[in-house]
Amino acid sequence: MSAQNVETFFRKKILEYYQVNKRDLPWRDIQDPYKIWISEIILQQTQVKQGLSYYLKFIEKFPNIKALANASEDEVLHLWQGLGYYSRARNLHYAARQIVNEFGGKFPVQYEDILKLKGVGEYTAAAIASFAYNQPYPVLDGNVFRVLSRFFGIQTSIDSAEGKKMFKELAGRLLDKKNPSAYNQAIMEFGATYCTPQNPDCWNCLLQKYCKAFEKNEVDLLPVKSKSVLKQNRYLNYFVFIENHQYIFISKRKDGDIWQGLYEFCLEESKDKLFSEKQIKNFLNKANVTFQSISLYPPIKHILSHQNLFIQFIIVSLESLHNTFQLKKISLKDIHQYPFPVVLQRFISSYFAKE
Ligand code: SF4
């Protein structure tokens, strides 16, 4: 079969698959660019199963651009709590204000304008332009890279400049220009639900006949990636100061690190391991903290995409804190009003439920 005919076969089968197997999801078959945008940002680093409830909560609380633009950052982050990659939420919030200020509150229609929104890259702009406006921009996300590299047997790494160019051209050629919305959703759906990273059911696949990876027994080897991520270990000692069983001290995380804009307790990071009891006492003495008692919560390992976090919570009861750490003093009963990273939130729920 000629290369052109193989491409036509691929396009046809992908659309057939979608017609029969597409999942019924609230952002499907809608043309509202705002809702499509929210769903795409949530799904960037999150599985549909986990993202669905967040999407529903988000749309209920912020049903349109204006509602999101008028919200405070704390409100947006609070709703995002537990989803991770919090820059997504901050960018959504920023971009909603951008839409109000630069586009008169109307979601931009042109691909180039969509691309100007904070947090929107080529993939998301193509998804919005095609799903909402049926414009002919091909999507390339992890699912699409996997399907294309396997079916066409492409050995070039997907994160190289050469690979990106090659996949972009191929995706552009394959796109159904008459119905880019359905085709883009179809190829993403096929990757997400059938040609999955592990153990796809190749024997019953409707693309198997011309699938190069299947023919050469290379399904598990594709796609090829050149960069491997080296994970950094970090050791976080959290001092949870509790004054008179009534008040607790927190602070907002600054820019340029994980969890930007979320809240935490007094943090002292150590180099190769978590503080020993002796180091904890030394730290408190040095800071002139007079405490009544100290208790340690069992250490936790928390894995992020680029970092392994080793965390311990040191609960320090005291009568009063001379606030040299510049922390915010809040009533214990108000703690749930503040957005914390999920690992701290779990500690809060478990520790204070016991209290
Ligand atoms: S045959 Fe296997 S590798 Fe090829 S497209 Fe189908 S599921 Fe993917």
Boltz pocket constraint, residues with backbone or C-beta under 6 A from the ligand:
constraints:
  - pocket:
      binder: B
      contacts: [[A, 147], [A, 150], [A, 151], [A, 194], [A, 195], [A, 196], [A, 200], [A, 201], [A, 202], [A, 203], [A, 205], [A, 206], [A, 207], [A, 208], [A, 211], [A, 212], [A, 213], [A, 214], [A, 219]]
      max_distance: 6.0
